[in-house]
Amino acid sequence: MKEISAGGVVYQATDNSLMIMLIEDRYGKVTLAKGKQELGETIEETALREILEETGVRGRLGEKLDTIYYNYHHPVTGELVDKEVHYYLVEAYSTEVVVQEEEINAVHWHSPEEAWTLQQDKGYRNNDHVLRLALHQLGIEV
């Protein structure tokens, strides 16, 4: 089975700060907002819709960061799923968080340094490269 998802590294920039949004998934891991593509949707539409649904945050799509690929076993059927996830840099223009509690535990804004540390300590390894690319695009090297 093939599954296509999209999401992004969401950030907000003010005159004196830059914040990165990370979510805590239902397994207690730190990750990026993402979700499955719906029929008739473009990848870009999926990314923005999933960010909004999971976090309540509206954003503007920026550059595509990367596409990652991995396999997992479907929790119900046990079938092997080929997963493809497209990630974008997304600038938040609304920042009030509304957590989609059925799917995730929490959403938090972090400084770039905090976000990188959390990703290293509690994140999925396949998101390291994506977050590093996003921070680089924002002028921050880790």
C-alpha positions in Angstrom: 0.0 0.0 0.0 1.2 3.5 -0.8 0.4 6.6 1.4 1.2 10.2 0.5 1.3 12.9 3.1 2.4 16.5 3.3 3.2 19.0 6.0 5.7 21.6 7.0 8.1 23.3 9.3 5.9 26.1 10.5 7.6 29.3 11.8 6.6 32.8 12.9 9.0 35.7 12.7 8.6 39.0 14.5 11.0 42.0 14.7 13.0 40.4 17.4 12.3 36.7 17.5 11.9 33.6 15.4 9.8 30.7 16.6 9.4 27.1 15.3 6.3 25.0 15.8 6.6 21.4 16.9 4.0 18.9 17.8 4.0 16.1 20.3 2.4 13.1 18.6 0.2 10.4 20.4 3.4 8.4 21.0 5.1 11.2 22.9 7.5 12.0 20.1 8.3 15.4 18.8 7.5 15.8 15.1 6.3 18.2 12.4 2.7 18.7 11.4 1.7 16.5 8.5 -1.1 14.3 7.3 -2.5 12.2 4.4 -3.5 13.6 1.0 -7.2 13.6 0.3 -8.6 12.7 -3.1 -8.4 15.7 -5.6 -6.0 17.6 -3.4 -2.6 18.9 -4.5 0.4 18.2 -2.2 0.5 21.9 -1.4 -3.1 22.0 -0.4 -2.6 18.9 1.8 0.3 20.5 3.6 -1.7 23.7 4.5 -4.9 21.8 5.4 -3.1 19.3 7.6 -1.2 22.0 9.5 -4.5 23.9 10.1 -6.4 20.7 11.1 -3.7 19.5 13.6 -2.7 22.8 15.1 -5.3 25.5 14.2 -2.5 27.6 12.6 -2.9 29.1 9.2 0.2 29.6 7.0 1.7 30.6 3.7 3.5 28.0 1.8 7.2 28.7 1.2 9.9 26.6 -0.5 9.6 22.8 -0.6 12.2 21.4 1.8 12.3 17.7 1.0 10.4 14.5 0.5 11.1 11.7 2.8 10.3 8.0 2.3 9.9 5.2 4.9 7.9 2.0 5.5 5.7 1.1 8.5 3.2 -1.6 9.3 -0.4 -0.3 9.4 -1.6 -0.6 13.0 -4.9 -2.2 12.2 -4.3 -4.4 9.1 -0.6 -5.1 9.7 0.0 -4.4 6.0 3.3 -2.8 5.0 2.8 0.8 3.9 5.2 2.7 1.7 5.0 6.3 3.1 6.0 9.4 1.1 6.0 12.8 3.0 6.4 16.1 1.3 7.6 18.9 3.6 7.5 22.7 3.0 8.6 25.8 4.9 5.4 27.5 6.1 5.2 31.0 7.5 2.4 31.2 10.1 0.0 34.2 9.7 -2.2 33.1 12.6 -0.5 31.7 15.6 -3.3 30.7 18.0 -3.0 27.0 18.6 -6.0 24.6 18.6 -4.8 21.1 19.2 -6.5 18.2 17.2 -6.7 16.1 20.3 -7.7 12.9 18.5 -4.4 12.8 16.7 -1.8 14.7 18.7 -1.0 15.5 22.4 0.3 19.0 22.2 1.6 21.9 20.0 4.3 24.3 21.1 6.3 27.2 19.8 10.1 27.0 20.4 13.1 29.1 19.7 15.1 27.5 16.8 17.7 26.3 19.3 15.1 24.7 21.5 13.4 23.1 18.5 16.6 21.6 17.3 17.5 20.2 20.8 14.0 18.7 21.1 14.2 17.2 17.6 17.5 15.6 18.6 16.3 14.3 22.0 12.7 13.3 21.2 12.2 13.4 17.4 12.1 11.0 14.6 15.5 10.7 12.9 14.0 11.1 9.4 12.9 14.7 10.4 16.5 15.8 11.3 17.3 16.7 7.7 14.0 18.5 7.1 14.3 20.7 10.2 18.0 21.4 9.5 17.0 22.5 5.9 14.3 24.7 7.3 16.6 26.4 9.8 19.2 26.9 7.1 16.5 28.6 4.9 15.8 30.9 7.9 19.5 31.8 8.4 20.2 29.5 11.3 22.9 26.8 11.2 22.8 23.8 13.6 
